[in-house]
Amino acid sequence: MESSSLATIDHAYAELKQLLYLVSRKSISGPIAIEICNTVLIPKLTYRLRLTPMTDAQLHKFDKLLIQFVKAKLQLPKNFRNDLLWGLPNTGLNNFGEHMKKQWIHDALWHLRNTNLPGQIFQAAHHIITTTVNHPGHLLELPFDYKRNANKSFQNPLT
């Protein structure tokens, strides 16, 4: 597989589409379809894409595919509200986009607490932001809209 994030995303999307096609041909009930999505497909996608930067539109594309599959298995109309599917207590479909964002936050916090190489990079970036740029906040409050001034140093947008 290429090192390009777009190629990785496209490959994962094509594989999910193929898996959902295979499962949709089986005679399974709606609750079982939700269980397959929550316990097999979403964790598999999360593991594969956890180091891949993705936009909200790309995350939504994966969610849309999962929702279409579950709606078909539950025999719900296509215009059924998605938030109702996600909001079902103990039986609802997990939101893939939210699941990925939680994983990214978990990974960033893990690296901030550890002294391995990625942790050292995070800590160095945090040190640069708090000392050089004089930002009082935390590294995870990024992105900042920093601009370079005439002497090529960063200008703090908060001042």
N, C-alpha and C positions, 0 to 999 in steps of 0.2 A: 504494500500500500504506500502511496506517496506520503510525503511529509506535509503536504498542503492541508490546511484545516478544511478547506472546501471539499477536497477529495474525500477526506475522512467523513465529513458530514453526509455527503452524497452517498457514499458506500453504506453507511449505517442506515440511512433513510431507505435505500433500495433493499437492504436486507430486512428491515422492519416491514416494509411493504410485502415482501415475499412471505415472511413468516405469518403476517396477518392474513394473507390470501390462503395459505395452507390451513390455518386454524379456522378460518371462516367457512371452509368447506366441510368441516366436521360438525356433527350434530351435538353442540354443547349449549347449555343454557346461558342466559345473560349473566347471572351471578358468577358462574364459572369463568366466563370471558373476562369479567372484571378481575377475578382472582388471578388469572393468567397474566393479565396486563400488570397488576400490582406486584406480583411475586416473581415473575420471570422476565417479562419484556422490559419494563422500566428499569429494574436493577441492571439488566444486561446492557441496555443503552447507556445508563449512567456510568457504568464501569468503562465502557468503550470510549465515551465522549468526555470524561471528567477532566482531561487536560486540553480539550479542544475549545477555543473561544467561540462562542455562538451568540448571535444577536437574538433579540426577542422574537423577531419574525421567523428565524430558523427554529427556535424552540416551539413556537406556535404551530409550525408545519408538522412537527412530530406529534404534538398534542392533538391536532386535527385528525391525523390518521388514526390514532388510538380511539378518539371519540367516535369517529365514523364506524369503526369496528364494533365498539360496545353498543352504540345505538342500534346497529343492525341486529346484534344478538339479542338485545332487549326488546326488539321490534318497536322502537320508538320512532316518531317522525323526525325527519332531518332538522326541522326547526325547533326541536325540543331544546330548552335552555341548558347550556353546558354547565353552568354553575350549579344547577340542581343535581347533575350527575356527580360533580365533585363534592357536593355537600351532603351526600347520603351518609349518615352516621354508621360507622363500622362496615359498610358495604360499598362505599363510594369509590370511584375511580381516582387514583392519585393523579395530580397534575404534574406532568413530566417537566414542564418549565420550572415550576416551583421546586421540584425534587432536585433538578440540576443546580439551581441557584443555591439551595441549602448545601449541596455537596461541595460547590466551589467555596462557599464561606467556611465550611468545615475544614477543607483542605488548606485554605489560607491561614486559618487559626492554628491548625496543626503545625504548619511550617513556621509560624511566628513563635511558637513555643519550643521548637526543637533547634538543636545546634548543628544539624546536618547542612549540606551545601545550600539547598533551597532556603532553609531557615536563616542561614547567614546572609543570603541575598536579600530576603525580606527585611531582616534586621538592619542591614546596611541602607536599604531604601528608606526605611522608617527613620533612621538616623539622619540621612540627607534631607528628608522632608522637614524634620523638626528643627534641624540646625541651620542648614544652608538656606532653605526657603522660608524659614521662620513660621511654619504653619503649626498652630497649637494643637491641631487635631491628630487623629490616628491615621495610619497608613490605609486602613480599610475604608476611610471616608473618601477615597479617590473616586472618580477622576476629578482633577482640578483643571481649571482653565488657565494654566500658567502661560505667560508670554515672555519671550526673551526681550530684554531691553537693549540699548545701544552697545553696552560692553559685553554682550552675549551671556549675561547672567540672568537668572530667573527673577521675574518681578512677581511679588506676592499679590494676588488679586484681592486679598482680604484687607489690605491696608489702603 
